[in-house]
Amino acid sequence: MFKFVSGFYCSIVNMERGHSSGVKTPPTRGVVQKSKNKTYQQSYRSCLRASSRFALTPALTARRLNTSRRAPRLHNITEKVRPEHLDILMKTEWKLAYVTPLYQFRHTQLQSYSRQLSEFIAAEKQQGLAVEVEGLQSSFRVSFSVVPGMTEADDDAETVLIQIHSKPMFARQDKPQKPVWSGWLTCINGNPDYLQSLPQDFICLPLFGSSGSEVLTRLVQSWFQQTFDCCFGCLEISETCLHWLAALWTNCHSESSIQRLKLIWTIPVKPVLQVTYTVNPQDAWDLWSDIRKEPGEENEGEDGRSVDIEEVTRFIQGLKNHFYKHFKLDLSAGPLQQVSTALGSAKYSGRIKISSSRYMITTLTLLTEGALLKMPI
Amino acid sequence: MAATLNLSGLTDSDPGLNDQSASSRSSNRSLRIAERDRRKNEAEDPFALALKYFSDVEAGTPVIGNDQFENNLVLVETVAYSKGLPPEGISIMLEFAMSLRMGNSPCVRVLKCLIPATVVPQEAVVRAVVWLCVGKIPISSQVLFIKWVLTVFDLIDAKDQLRAIYGFIFNFVTEENLCPFICHLLYLLTRKESVQIFRVRKLLELQSKLGRQPFLLYLLSLYRVFCPELVTLSIPSRMRSGFRNHNSPWKSALIAVQKKNGSQVSPTISLPFMTNSRKRKHRHLEIPKLCSVVNKPAQTEPSFSRKVVPFMQLNSFTELLENLHRIELPAQMGSLLASSMALHYLDCVQDESALLRLNFWLGYTLHEEFLFNSDGGASQDLDEAQQFLNKLLFTQDFLQEGFSATEAFLYKFLRVWDGSLLRPQILSLLSNIPVVPSLKIGRLLFEPLMQLFFTSSVFFKCGLIECLNNMLSKWLSWHTVYALEDDLDISLNSHTSINMTLSEFKDSVMELVHFVGRLASVGLQLESYHSLLLSFILDFYETVCDTFVKYELPLIVMPPAGVFYPALFATEPVSVDRLAYIMYRYKVNLTSAKLDIKQKMKASHISRQTFYEFNHYKAIMVNCLWNSKMSEPDMGLQLKEELLCKSNIPEYWKSFDLINHPAFMSCAIDFHRKCWPRKRNVDLNSIKLSRPWTWYLQYLYSQGYNGLKQFVSSM
């Protein structure tokens, strides 16, 4: 049987075919062992020592995306998370980034962070003018808040929501400030081995989503960099991730209609050919349930059978084959750019919109995994 | 009397600043008497008389038509411009000028000639500031005075009292014309204690009035360094660095005087600002700016608050040493890579989190630049990437350690590397990686390196062998250092970053040596025994053959036949000579290993196979080079007798002795000519006779073939 495992070594080595073993995450030693008699030599050195601390050091163990995941359950997220928060999260399309662990970030200090960030933005906006800390004149109002309930596993740090309000330059005095930018930092079902291997001073919120002006995004990022000694990098949604999303969303069709399954490929010919492939939801569902039925061993768990990467691959292959039959064009020739259904849309460039709160956790879990894979250590 | 008082130090005559003037006056009496005596001797000195005139002159004395004044001032000016004024001269003249005893016009003239010969007494400056506070001096003279202070700032003998009157000086910022200069002076005087919220507010208020002025901004930015919780700002990159270098009238005269006096030219007062104006294309290759932490972790016991010094406030190595125990790390650890002083500190940082922060940043930077950058950014701006890697290399060399982020990055990068992009840097980084466990070494290192090796040019092959040689010697040195510390403890982990037992370490080293052996054997064949490649390979074996004696590692690995024979039959004498040297070192190592085993009654850790291989190689070498015997049983190199006869080479068994060996043939001919200059026919066999043979060997040694010499003498 053809086995297909996504390689997430780096963006350059995208896929590794034919690895049928070694896809499981190797056993780890878990928590950091802190010895008392540290000498200076225990330092910047060595992945090897680090390998006991950072069991998932990619170099040594080659982290990969999980090859099977639980089928998305109907999450009762509405009970856990406040509706206004869900509204904010679902309203817009988010540009994703990965963030290295934050040093000395405290969920208890959010108020002071709000103040500092607004001053920072004010100072940067009017370069060359100093701004008094604690001053009140700032034209930007920043608010940090915790989104209670937006966690899954015990090791996940609480999601943090950041909103920036501002008044247009020439607005009247009495006009209220309008939200101009929002963003969040989250970690849903983060790899527990990785999270536990970090020292206490670090908070890992690897997934960062932002919507609003690029300039503000950059300012917020540079404030985070300077304050928590972390780094932000682009997070693309890899082709495998897009496959996963297509399959997982289709898998939900019986519970909530996906209305359509739209996939966009670009085929590298001159001029570049863009193929938009829209599948009737029922057809997609039929194909998916066929694939789901096939395997002999039925190990029905309490949550329903988990979805395997093989099934995902076959699903996408099935769609491609169908296309080939009609148009004699093999879609494997080009990269998949975008997947969208009524439940959400995702683009390779790292933009995602989650339209249904029910499947938010599943989607964010997948993205958190992707973000953790990009961690340099 | 006033003159004497002034001369013995201005503090005495300064009732405003010094309360104990009465007591010091009495205690200084004897001093003053001595001073008076001295001055009597100097009574004839016109310069001293001139100074005396200025210290004694009555207030209100007219200037115009005053010849005595004119003459004295000219005298002082001449001395000032030629030799500079002595400290007491500075005191007197400054006092004279600032007190406006004879009005404003002499004040300006005197200020302009205040060129110190050595130092400027602090008291004089403080007293002048007091006169400034009186407020009678015209604004232009005030500006001139502050400019003078800025010029001679580094020559003021102490600054503590000036710092004590920081508040008084600060008051002048509201004076519009003085403000830029006062800001500069404050910048030079500011300490953490002087940064107060009301001062910050005052400066901000000024800023709202004057707009964005660099002098305000630089002072505020210094305030930010000390108290980031009070003020925040960002300096635009286009803003000029530092305060404007005031084109003061003194600078050139000062430099001339100091040069004449042979003292050091005072360093120009500049700011530690490094605003890089160039916009970088690759944001992530930038080393972050040094900034202090804003959110300090809450102190559990405020009463026992350990006084910490932010790293940014340290200016010299001495300060670093003094505060080593209480330095606060910068907000971004990556910023430590920017200065060499910071590297010294980094060497003693023990905080695990801090190093992790550094590694996160470094790893991120390397990944983003070389791995995630899909638009081929690295090739666009190679210079910058090269500089960055050089900086990293310099840092690692300095610390004598590699960063784990670099290591993790390299393992990934090797899989996508084309073998030419930034080759010197990447290979040097690679040679810095710490010991890799033998189980993983194949997948992490050997697989990608093998691909690169066999698909690249001979120069890459040489580079890689050199890199692996460096890697090996670093591993071995690491072993020497820590194995010694552990005093024969088989486990190496107690002092080092690597948890590894001796046998694991040996396995890794063995893997590496065998790997290079394989690369070398095939590489030599592929490159048709390229002599440059052979030379690099022999370099490697020079490290390998000495593992026991030089590095005290109980492991000896012999080179494979694919390396031994090409070196033995090489066409250049250097290679054969080096092979002989390597064999000699092997012998030394093996002998001492054997001795070690006997002495310590330990089980042999060198396998019998190694001894066998060595003896075998030695026999072949001796047979070939000395005994003119080619085919020995189990030589490892078997050629059929008929085949050799077919080659029509007469006495083919002699072809590789020291005379007929292609590498030494020219030596032999040379020797022959020198030995028998009359002989027309060159008969190399005549060297074989016992006497000429010894001479021949001597001749070879004299040509610098020491390897051969050592080899022969040890056999």
Interface residues (C-beta under 8 A of the other chain):
Chain A: Y9 C10 S11 I12 V13 K34 K38 T39 Y40 Q41 Q42 S43 Y44 R45 S46 C47 L48 R49 A50 S52 T57 P58 A59 L60 T100 P101 Y103 Q104 R106 Q109 S112 Q116 E119 F120 A123 E124 Q127 G128 L129 A130 V131 E132 V133 E134 G135 L198 P199 D201 F202 Q225 Q226 T227 D229 C230 C231 G233 C234 K374 M375 P376 I377
Chain B: V200 R201 L203 L204 Q207 R212 L216 L217 L220 S221 R224 P228 E229 L230 V231 T232 L233 S234 I235 P236 M239 H284 P288 C291 V294 N295 P297 A331 Q332 M333 G334 D347 C348 V349 Q350 E352 S353 L355 L356 R357 L358 N359 F360 W361 L362 G363 Y364 T365 L366 H367 E368 L371 F372 S374 L399 E401 G402 F403 S404 A405 E407 A408 F409 L410 Y411 K412 R415 V416 P434 V435 V436 P437 K440 L444 H495 T496 S497 I498 N499 M500
